[in-house]
Amino acid sequence: MGQKAKADFAAASLPGVSPPKSACISQQSKGNGMVRMATSFIVWVGVASVSWAGPGDPRDIANGVTIYAHGYCDQPYVAVAEDGTWICVFTTSPKHEGFQSQYIACTTSQDQGQTWTAPQPIEPPEGPEASWGMPLMTRFGRVYVFYTYNGDNVRTLPNGKAIRADTLGWYCYRYSDNQGATWSKRYRLPMRVTACDRGNEFGGNVQLFWGIGKPVVHGDTAWFAFTKLGRFPLGEGEGWFYRSDNVLTEPDVSRVRWALLPDGEHGVRHPDFGDVQEEHNLVPLSNGDLYCIYRTTLGHPVESYSRDGGHTWSLPAIACYANGQPMKTPRACPRLWRTNNGRFLFWYHNHSGTDFSGRNPAWLVGGVERDGRILWSQPEILLYGADHSDKTGRFSYPDLVEANGRYWVTTTQKTQASVHEIDPLLLEGLWQQMDAQALVTKGLVLELDKPEKQEVPMPRLPGLGEGGFSIDFRVAFEDDAQHKPGKLILDSRDETGRGILVRTGAECPIEIALNDGEHEAVWGCDAGALGEGPVHHVSIIVDGGPDIITFVVDGVLCDGATQRQYGWGRFDPATDDVNGASRLRVAPAFAGRLETLRLYDRPLRTSEALSNHRALLRN
């Protein structure tokens, strides 16, 4: 075992997740003379995100700082005061999500999230339910919080059925002029009744809605997004937006103006994208145009643009990376931010599940604005946890905090809110990814140009508990070799079978097998990853932090495409030292040739693999 504590492999089989056979890593463990076969279900996508060596990995959720832990704790969103104070607003309860005692509270930090004050209720825990608080810092130091409030104390549907009551009622707000120490009386935002409301079970007498983002600002104008529901509890969702052109500068609450957008009777939704269209959030572009993204049960997030300040919106479309590849995400919070440098970040989970499961790890893409649109990079793993169960091992509903060139993300797994500093190199890599074209040399331990079929000394690689490794090569197939399984491209196995093997596969054109003498794992690239032509660039990234293997083929991170839910695979967390023979056999049984070969003693980032790809295209 390496330094990192390894969870039992059985924990990797996630309840309620049944990916196809091609989305599973084949595992074999040996011990006490017995052979145990198992299959590890996959639940995330991505690649190593930071330079890292061992248990200090900032992506590990265990390395964060706790903000607050309670029976239920959700949506920890942070407003930063001019003096640097962090004011974190969250939804909590001593019981569980949706319980009648659910209320909103705040806590503050004077040391950039390292320590936090005792929580201060904004609404009383005695109820009615107050939920989903979103803070906004004004130009003059006031902090508002907007939230869903069950002001009519609704407990049943019109047919008498008892219900959970935290996504209905009034849109309310309070404010604090002393950084959350005390709060004003409660105010109510005007919310006009629209077709969505009139069609609900209450005929519009009770409105159903909730929000997951935070207000955004462009100039002196602020907006925030939320989802109205046409059917209880979570049906027929559509996106709506509050806009104020003076809340940031007007201290007299009675003079603050609010508009509910879009115009007319219907919010942002696509008529053909199904019943579930929810958790809308938005960012402004450089000219004040608006971009909205939200979740569905299509296995994809959906985006829309407004070119007139939110009055009208484009027909929603599936969000894609800059290369045109559709993004994948399950029914989990699709969190969107514009950073102070005018760029963008998007948190999601990078697999095409259609339910609430599979939120570990969290992935991040970076966006840049070009010609009035956001172009999205390919993703990196932002956070992962050792607990792979969907009951306690998931995390979601994050926020981004910036200060003096540093970045943090807050998140929760429903009982404990925490804060995590992000390696800025990860973010810069995402934002520069579409233009990077330099060969990566950090961690390079073997480099061969035009290697013939031969044996070369095999560098010793770190154990997977200490980091991981990457194999990067350019391969030329001959005689339709990519369709012939079992042809050996690289082989470092010793006489016991321990080591690393790269070969052509039956279901996947290229696959890797790892064996540490006790455990074996096999994972391959997407079935259609090798496009036209005989020459292809392949990066195989074995990341011992989240215990994940990813493939980047010809500049595209494999995500399963339409054939499988996941494009990455998780290996047995007990797998550690996969060093085998002292020599590496290059193309020992392969109808083709390697044009380049590079081994790294660390997991590359997705952005680095893409940079290598472009560098090789130039040469």
N, C-alpha and C positions, 0 to 999 in steps of 0.2 A: 504493500500500500504506500502511496505517496503521502505528502503532508496534509493534503486536504481530506477532511472527514468524508467518507464515502457512505452514502445511504444504501440500504439493502436493495438489491436489484428488483425485488418484487414490487417495490414502490413505484417503479416506472410503468407498470401496467395501469393505465388510468381508467377508472370506472366510467362507463357511459361513452367511451370513445372506441369506435371500431373502424380504424382505418383499413384500407385494402391491404392485401398481403404485401404489395410492393412498397408500402409505407412503413414497413417494420424492419428493424435490424435483426438479422439472424444472430442468435447468441448461443454459445456452447460453453458450459462451465464444467470443470473436472475437479474432483476432490474425493479422497478416501476410496479410490478405486471405482467411483461411480461417475457416470456421465449424465449431466442434467441439461435438458434442452429447454429453452425459454424464448419468448418473443417480447421485445421491448416496444411498446407503442410510442409513437412520436407525437409531440404536441407543439412544437415550435419551429421556427425557421431562422437561419442566419449564419453568422460567422463570428469568429473572435473579434472583439471590438476594441480592445486596448492592448498596449504592451504590458505584459504582466508576467510575474514569476512567482507563483505559489499562492498561499492563502490570503494575501493582501489584495486580491482581485477586486477592484471597485465595482465590478458588475455583480458581485455576489450580494444578494439581498441581506445576508447576515452581517455584512460589513457596514450597514447603514446605522443611523442614529434614530432611536425611537422618539417620535413626537408625543404620542399618547396611545395607550392601549386600554381597551375596555371591552365589554361584552360585544359591542358593535361600534366600529369607528370607520368612517368613510369620507371620501372626497376632501382630503386635506389640501385646501387651496390657500395660497399665500399672497398677501399684498405687502409691498415693501415701502416703509415710510422714508421720508427724505433723510432722516438721521440714521438710516440703515436698519431700523427695527423691523423684524419680520412679524407680521400678524397673520396667523394661520387660523382659518375658519374651517370647521368640519362638522359632520353629522354624526351623532353618537346616541347610544342607549345602553343601559346596563344589561339589557336582554339580547335582542337580535334585530336584524334588519326588518323594518316594517312594524315593530312593536309600538304600542300606543305611547310609550315613554320616550319616543325618538324626538330629539331636539338638536338645535345647533349651538355650538360653543366656539370659543376662540382661545388661543394661547399665543404667547409672544416669545420671541428669542432676540437677545441682544448680541449674540455671538455667532451669527450665520448658521443657526440650526443646531448648534452643539448642545445647548441646554434650553429648556422650555419652562415657562411659568405654569402654575396650576391652571387648569381650564376654567374659563369664565363663561357661564351660560349667557347666550344672547336671547333665547327664548326659554321659559321655565321648563324643566324636565317633567313637570306635572301635566303638560300638554295644553291644548291639542298638539298634534304632530307638527313639527317644524323641521324641514329637511332641505338638503341640497343647496347650502349657502354658497354664494359666489361673491367674493369681495372686490371692491373697486376703490382705488386710491385717487383722490381728487388732486387738483393742482394746489389746493390750499391746506392739505394735510388731513382732510376728513376721509374716513374709510366707510363706505357703504357696504352692506351685505344684503343681497337679494335672495329670496328663498320661497319655497312652496309652504303654505301654511293652511292647515285644515280649519279655517276660521269658522265654518258653520258646524264643526264637530260632527261631520258625516260618519256614520258607523255602518250603514247598510246600503245596498242597492235598493232601487224602488220596489223590487220584489221581496224585500226583507232579508236577503242573504247578507250575512256579516262579511265585511271586507277589510283588507289592509288599506289604510287611508293616508298614505304619505305621498301620493302623486295626484292629489286633487285639492281643490279649495281656492285660495286667493294667492296672487303673486304679491308678496309683501317685502318690505325692507325696513331696516333700522340703520342708524349711522352712529359713529363714534368720533368725537373730536379729541379724544385723549388716548389714541392708539389701542382701543379695545378695553380700557379699564372700566368704562361705563358706556351704556348704549341708550339711544333716544327711545321715544315711544315708537310703536309700530305704525307704519304707513302702508297703504295699499296702492299698487300700480293699477291703472285702468286697463282692463283686458276685454276688448270687445268680443261679443259672441259671434262666432262664424259658423260656417256649414259643419265644420268638424265638431263643434260643441253641440249644435242642435241635433246632430245624429247620434250622440252618445246616450247611454241608458237613462240619464237624467234630463234629456231634452234640452240641454244647455243651461239648466238651473244650477248645475254644479259643473265646473270645468276641470278637465283632467290634463295634467301637464307635469313636466319636470325639466331641469337643466343640469348639464354636466360640465360646462366650461367655466370661463371667467370673462368678465367684460373686457373688450378690446378697445383700443383708442387710436384715432387718426386725427391729428390736429386737436381741436377742441371738442370733437364729437366722440361719443362712446356708444358702443353697441353690445348687446349680449344675446346669445341664441338660446332657445329652449325648444322642447318638443311638445306639441299638443297631441292629445290622443282622442280618437273618435270612438273608441270602444274600451271598456274596462276589462282587464287591468292594463294591457300594453298593446292594444290593437289600433291599427289605422293611424299610425303616427305621421306627423308632418312638421316641418320646421318653421318656426316663427322667430322674430327678432325685435327686441326693444331698442330704440334709438333715442338718444338725447344729445342736443347740440349745446347744452349749457350746464349739465350736471357737474362737469369737471371744474367749473369756474364760479357757479352761483351758490353762495352760502345759504340763501333763503329757500328752504325746501318747497315752500308754496309757489315759488316762481320757476321751479325746474320743469322743463317741458319733456314729455315722453310721447313717442309715436310707436305704434305697433305695426310692423311690416311683415310680409309684403302687403301691398294694397289688395283689396278685394276679399273674397271668401275663402281662399285656399292657400295653404302654406307650401313649403318646398317638399315635394315628393314626386316620384315617378309612377304613373298609373300601372306600369307593368312590372314593378320591382317588388311586389308582394305586400303583405300586411304589415311587416315589421320594417319601419323606416324611422329611426329614432336616434337620440343623442347627437343632435346637430350641434356643431360648434364652428366658429368662424375666425378668420383673420382679415385685416385690411391689406390691400396691395399698396404700392407706393403712391398711386394716384387717388386712393380712397375707394377704389372698387373693392368688392368683398368676395371672399372665397369661403365656401362652406363644405364641410365633409361630415359624413354620418355613417352609422352602421345599419346593416341589413341582415337577412338570413340567406343572402345569395352566396355567402363565402367571400364577399368582396366589400370594401368600403365604397361609398358613392359620393361624388362631388358635384358642386354647382357654383356658378359665378353670378354676381350681380354687378351691372355696369352703371346703375343709377341710384346708388346709396341704399340698396335693399328693397326698393319699391317693386321690382320685378327680378326674376331669377331664370337662368337658363334651365332647360330640361336636364335633370340630374343624369349623370353618366358614371359608369364604373371608373374609379380612380386607377390610373396607370403610372408606372415608372416612366422616366424620360424615353426609354427605349420602346415604349408601347406595350410592354408586358403588364397585364392586369395585376394589381395588388391583391393579396389574399388576407382576409381577417375574419374571425368568427364573430359571434354576437357579444362583443366586448367593447369597452370604451375606446373610441377612436379619437385620441386627444391631439389637438392641433395648436401650434404656437408660432407666432412671429417673434424673432429675437431682436435685440436692440440694434444689431448690425443690418437689419432689413432682410434677413434670410428666414427660413422656415424649418420647423421640425414637426414630425408626425410620429406619434406612438401608436403601435398596433401589435398584432401577434402573428402575422405572417404564416397562416395556414387557412385552408378553406373550410373550416368547420362551420356549422350552421347553428350551433347552440351556444350556451354560456361557458362551456368548458375550454380548456387549453389556453390559459393565460400566463403560462410560465414556460419560456421566458417572455419578456417584453422586448420588442424590436423597435428600432428607430430609423427613419429615413430623413434625409436633409433635402430641403427645397431651395431653389433659386428662382427669382422672377425674371422671365424673359418674354417680351412682347405681350405683356398683360396676362400671362399665365404662370402657374407654378410648375416647374419641371422638378420631378422627384428623383433622387438617387436610388440606388439599390441599398438594402438594409444591413444594419449591424445589430448584434445583440446588445441591448442596453442593460438589462437586469435579468438575473436568473436566481433560482432558489434550489436548494438541495431537496426540499420536499416537493415531489412531483405530483402529489395528490391534488385533485381539484377542490377539495374541501378547505384545506389550509395553505396549500402551496401556490395558490394563484395570487396575482397582484394586478391592480388596475386603478382607474380614476386618479391619474397623476396630475401634478402641476409642475411647471418649470419656474425656477427662480434664478435671476441673474444679478451679479454684483461684481463690478470691477474686473470684467473679463472672465469671471468664474461662473460655472453653471452647476445647479443642483436640480434634482427631480424628487418630488415627494410622491408617495404612493401608499397604498393600503392593500392588505389581503382580507379586509372586512373586520378585523379585530384590532389590528395594530397599524397605526400610521407611522411612516418613517421617512427620513430624508437621506439622499445619497448624492455625493458630489460626482460629477461627470468629468472624465478625462477630456479636456478641450481638444486634444488631438483627434479623438473619435469624431467630434463635430466638424472640425476643419476638414477631415478626410471626407466626410459625407458631402459637405458643401463644394469641395474641389474635385469630387469624384469624376464628374463628367469630362474634366479636362486633364486629369493627371495622366502622365505617360512616361514615368521614370521607372527603371528597374529598381526593385527594393533590395537593399543589401543588408539591412539590419537582421541579424539572426541567421545569415546565410552560412551554412556549414559544408555545402558541397555544390559545385557548379561545373557542369559539363556542357560543352558545345559540340554538337554533332557526334555524340558518343556512338561508337560502333557496338555491336553485340560483344560485351566484354564483362569482366568482373572488376570492380573498383573497391577500394577500402570504404566500408560503411561507417559514417560518423555515428557516434553514440548520441542518441536522442534522449531528452528528459523524459522521466516517467509522466504519465498522464495526470497524476496527482500533483505534479510540479509545473504543469503548463500545457504541453502538447507540442505539435509540430505541423509542418506543411510540406507538401510535395507539389512542385510546380514544373510542368513539362509541356513541351510542344511535340506533338506526335503526328507522324504521317502514316496513314494506313495504306496497305497495298492489297490487291486481290480481294476486295470486299471483306477485309479482315475484321472490320468493326462489327460485322454480323456473325462472327464465329466465336462462340463463348469459350472461355477457358484458356485463351492465349495469354501467356505471361508477358507483361510489360516490364515490371520490376519485381524482384524477389530477394528479400533479405532473411528468409527463414533459415533456421538451423535444422539439424537432423531431427529434432523433436517437433518441428512445426512452429516453433516460436519465432515471431518476427512479423514483417510487413510484406504483403503481397498486393500488387496492382495488376489487374487482369481484365480481359474482356468478359462481359457477363451475358447471361441468357436474357434477362428482362431489362437490364441496364447496359448500355454500350461499354461503360467502364465502371469497375467497382474496386473497392479496397477491402482487404481482409486484415484484421489485427488479431494477434495472438500473443498473450503474455505467459503462456504455459498453463494458465488456469481458466482463462476466458477467451472466447473468440467472438469477434463481431464483424459483420459484413454489411457494407452499404454502397449504393451505386448512384450514379448521376441519373437525371431524368431520361426516360426512354427516348425522347426525341431531341436530346440535348445536342447531339452531333448533327449539324445541318449539312448544307451542301459542301462538297469538296472533300479531299482526303486528309487535309492538314487541319489540326485542331489544337487549341491551347487549353490545358486543364490545370486547375489548382484544386488540390484536395486538402482541406483544412481540418485537422483533428484537434479539437478544442477541449482540453481537460478541465476547464472551468464548468461549463454547463453539460459536459460529457456529450458533445454533439459533433458529428461529422457533416461538413458541407462540401459541395462541389460548385466551383465556378468554371463554366465551360464556355469558351469563346466570348468571354466578357459578360456572361449572364449567370447570376446566382440561381442555381436550381431550386425551384419552389414546388415541384410536383406537377406543374402545368395542369393539364386537364386529366391526367392519368391517375394522380394520387393526391391525397390531402396535404401531404408534407413533402418538401423537397430535401429535407435534412433528416438525419437519424440520430437518435440518442443511444449510446452504447452503455453497457453495464458499468455503473459507477465504480465497481470494484476493479475494473481493468486498469492496469498501471504500467508496468515496464514491458514494452513490446520490442525491445532490442533483441535481435536474433543473432544471425551469423556476423562475423567480422567483415564480410565482404558482401557487396551488393551486386547481384546479377542483373545486368541491363539487357532488356529484350531477349531473354534466353529462349523463348518459344513464341515468336510473334512475327506475323507476316507484315512487317512494316519497320519503321525506324523511329528513334527518338532524335529530334533535331536539337532540343535543349533539355537540360535537367537541372533543377535547383531544389535542394533540401534546406529547410529552415528549422532551427531548433525552437520555434515558437509558432503559435497559430497566427497566420496572417489575418488582417482585417479584410473584409470584402473589398474595401476601397483600394487596398494594396494589391490584391489579386487583379483588379481591373487595371490598375496602373501597369502592372507587369504585362498584361495582355496588350495594351496599347503600345508599350515599349517594343514588344516583339513584332507588332505589326509595322512599326517604323523601320525596323532593321531588315 
